Amino acid sequence: MNETLAAVQVGPLLKDLTGKDSLTGRTQASANLVTSGQTPEDFKKTLNGKVSFAFTEGAVKGFNLAAMIRKAQARINGQPPPAETGPNQTDFSEITGTASVTNGIVRNRDLMAKSPLLRVEGTGDIDLPQESLDYLVTAKVVGSLKGQGGKELTDVKGVPIPIQLSGTFTEPKYKIRLDKALKASAEKKVKKKLDKKLGKELEKRGLGDQVDQLKGLFGK
């Protein structure tokens, strides 16, 4: 198979092929694949080749990434999870990436997704014969979550948040490591306060011109 798709709505296409429209959006994609066998299971095990894709103005259905981050933050802070009233999906303005396929194992190392709220990178493997996932998503909050069914996440804005995806296609599992993100955010705030205090103390002593040198010594 050596095919390309241009300006195709992927939702109805997936609905026809798999019975589920788990992804929506306008598609630009190419696939150069070979396979052989007598059954669908054979086709999966012998699938090899390369694919590239770009989806614009759509959504990944089945999980709401912003809601997951809000719930994890509430749990860490000892608060009840916020109520979610929106659809269980993650909206995006763009998703791009490439993948190699070796004997049914899809390897992707350059997933990029953008939305007004989030920037997401992804890397990992998808096992088609076993229908299983081993994938790491790293998200950054770049916009305001107000008006999206929850509070702003100013504590983790700009901080990488790792999310591990595992399990099967029918029962995927998500593990969000917001504790690491909050720790990094707290360390950043402490360092900023120390830098400010150090600068004021040096200025009092007439050594203000050495502030930048000291910052460079201890790392910006």
Legacy VTK file of the C-alpha trace (Angstrom):
# vtk DataFile Version 3.0
C-alpha trace
ASCII
DATASET POLYDATA
POINTS 220 float
0.000 0.000 0.000
1.347 3.383 -1.012
-1.404 5.884 -0.338
-1.934 9.501 0.647
-4.887 11.330 2.169
-5.447 15.053 1.761
-8.131 17.207 3.418
-10.082 14.138 4.605
-12.181 14.184 7.783
-10.697 11.271 9.745
-13.695 10.753 12.073
-16.117 9.253 9.523
-13.252 7.293 7.947
-12.347 5.646 11.265
-16.031 5.037 11.969
-16.343 3.090 8.719
-13.095 1.149 9.230
-13.210 0.371 12.968
-16.682 1.309 14.166
-15.249 4.085 16.388
-14.475 7.717 15.652
-11.877 8.004 18.420
-10.081 10.764 16.503
-11.564 13.682 14.600
-10.025 16.375 12.453
-8.880 17.262 8.983
-6.214 14.818 7.797
-3.028 14.943 5.752
-1.411 11.498 5.807
0.770 9.131 3.820
1.431 5.417 4.268
3.922 3.130 2.564
3.165 -0.325 3.989
3.456 -3.996 3.074
1.859 -7.039 4.715
0.922 -10.636 3.942
-1.154 -13.507 5.305
-4.568 -15.120 5.266
-6.212 -13.511 8.298
-6.393 -10.050 9.926
-4.096 -11.377 12.669
-1.527 -12.350 10.019
-1.774 -8.913 8.440
-1.002 -7.236 11.782
2.005 -9.463 12.528
3.613 -8.954 9.119
2.901 -5.248 8.706
6.004 -3.186 7.832
6.663 0.285 6.463
6.381 3.972 7.318
3.583 6.469 7.906
3.298 10.212 8.468
0.293 12.205 9.592
-1.058 15.642 10.392
-4.488 16.325 11.882
-5.878 19.829 12.316
-8.838 21.288 14.226
-10.020 18.078 15.863
-10.082 16.045 19.057
-8.837 12.818 20.594
-11.842 11.140 22.175
-11.789 8.991 25.298
-9.775 11.174 27.655
-9.624 14.830 28.612
-5.995 15.752 29.249
-6.762 19.094 30.901
-9.296 17.421 33.214
-6.756 14.725 34.140
-4.233 17.389 35.163
-6.831 19.250 37.245
-7.906 16.058 39.054
-4.323 15.046 39.786
-3.546 18.481 41.206
-6.654 18.374 43.419
-5.685 14.929 44.727
-2.153 16.083 45.599
-3.564 19.155 47.375
-6.023 16.989 49.358
-9.044 18.522 47.645
-12.075 16.842 46.057
-11.815 16.396 42.292
-13.463 19.202 40.317
-16.672 18.447 38.477
-16.248 18.010 34.741
-19.126 19.033 32.538
-17.462 19.050 29.123
-17.030 16.132 26.703
-14.484 13.409 27.483
-12.022 14.449 24.813
-8.875 16.502 24.246
-9.296 19.218 21.645
-6.324 20.252 19.521
-5.471 22.661 16.743
-2.750 20.429 15.304
-1.240 16.942 15.741
1.746 15.833 13.647
4.141 12.911 13.625
5.778 10.027 11.790
6.111 6.344 12.597
7.944 3.236 11.463
6.205 -0.140 11.510
8.159 -3.372 12.054
6.250 -6.652 12.219
3.189 -4.878 13.557
5.011 -2.718 16.123
4.398 0.973 15.458
7.238 3.162 16.763
6.679 6.896 17.045
9.261 9.331 18.428
8.110 12.754 17.249
4.459 13.300 18.130
3.608 16.990 18.535
0.203 18.378 19.490
-0.914 21.952 20.027
-3.974 23.634 21.447
-4.653 27.044 23.000
-4.238 25.393 26.432
-1.546 22.749 25.956
1.612 21.745 24.130
2.130 17.987 23.982
5.015 15.761 22.898
4.812 11.993 22.621
7.066 8.985 22.123
6.454 5.261 22.383
5.311 2.011 20.795
1.959 0.584 19.768
1.760 -3.199 19.444
-0.897 -3.962 16.834
-0.883 -7.804 17.184
-1.264 -7.537 20.974
-3.382 -4.369 20.740
-1.343 -2.799 23.559
0.209 0.589 24.345
3.553 1.665 25.789
3.588 5.416 25.292
4.846 8.489 27.134
3.110 11.835 26.687
4.662 15.017 28.065
2.281 17.975 28.376
2.846 21.635 29.198
0.088 24.046 30.230
0.568 27.199 28.161
-2.840 28.884 28.381
-5.666 29.524 30.793
-7.993 26.704 31.803
-10.617 29.117 33.161
-13.892 28.641 31.400
-12.945 25.031 30.622
-14.691 23.511 33.637
-12.006 24.185 36.220
-9.497 26.519 37.801
-6.317 27.794 36.250
-3.268 25.585 36.716
-0.811 28.363 37.399
1.272 26.087 39.669
2.307 23.931 36.717
2.156 26.411 33.868
5.137 25.817 31.589
6.316 22.775 33.601
6.598 19.411 31.754
3.983 16.912 33.021
4.740 13.255 32.102
1.784 10.938 31.465
2.375 7.216 30.896
-0.090 5.347 28.675
-0.273 1.560 28.904
-2.778 -1.264 28.771
-4.794 -2.359 25.771
-6.809 -0.602 23.097
-10.052 -1.588 24.829
-8.797 -0.862 28.389
-6.106 1.816 28.216
-4.458 2.978 31.454
-3.177 6.468 32.218
-0.687 7.375 34.941
-0.021 11.077 35.402
3.104 12.151 37.332
1.971 15.578 38.472
4.026 15.203 41.664
7.214 15.623 39.638
5.788 18.653 37.855
4.763 20.341 41.112
8.173 19.616 42.635
9.908 21.195 39.638
7.576 24.186 39.825
8.253 24.640 43.556
12.015 24.432 43.030
11.777 27.048 40.294
9.838 29.420 42.566
12.317 28.954 45.445
15.262 29.628 43.155
13.604 32.772 41.818
13.054 34.085 45.366
16.648 33.288 46.342
17.972 35.065 43.259
15.871 38.126 44.076
16.983 38.150 47.715
20.621 37.684 46.725
20.399 40.546 44.251
18.962 42.931 46.836
21.640 41.977 49.385
24.452 42.535 46.892
23.018 45.880 45.847
22.964 46.956 49.500
26.657 46.132 49.702
27.431 48.003 46.479
28.043 44.792 44.525
25.049 44.951 42.183
27.246 44.541 39.125
28.127 41.004 40.318
24.545 39.708 40.355
24.593 38.443 36.770
27.984 36.816 37.298
26.719 34.902 40.330
23.561 33.833 38.512
25.723 32.444 35.750
27.839 30.612 38.311
24.857 28.882 39.962
22.842 28.424 36.778
19.954 30.499 35.455
LINES 1 221
220 0 1 2 3 4 5 6 7 8 9 10 11 12 13 14 15 16 17 18 19 20 21 22 23 24 25 26 27 28 29 30 31 32 33 34 35 36 37 38 39 40 41 42 43 44 45 46 47 48 49 50 51 52 53 54 55 56 57 58 59 60 61 62 63 64 65 66 67 68 69 70 71 72 73 74 75 76 77 78 79 80 81 82 83 84 85 86 87 88 89 90 91 92 93 94 95 96 97 98 99 100 101 102 103 104 105 106 107 108 109 110 111 112 113 114 115 116 117 118 119 120 121 122 123 124 125 126 127 128 129 130 131 132 133 134 135 136 137 138 139 140 141 142 143 144 145 146 147 148 149 150 151 152 153 154 155 156 157 158 159 160 161 162 163 164 165 166 167 168 169 170 171 172 173 174 175 176 177 178 179 180 181 182 183 184 185 186 187 188 189 190 191 192 193 194 195 196 197 198 199 200 201 202 203 204 205 206 207 208 209 210 211 212 213 214 215 216 217 218 219
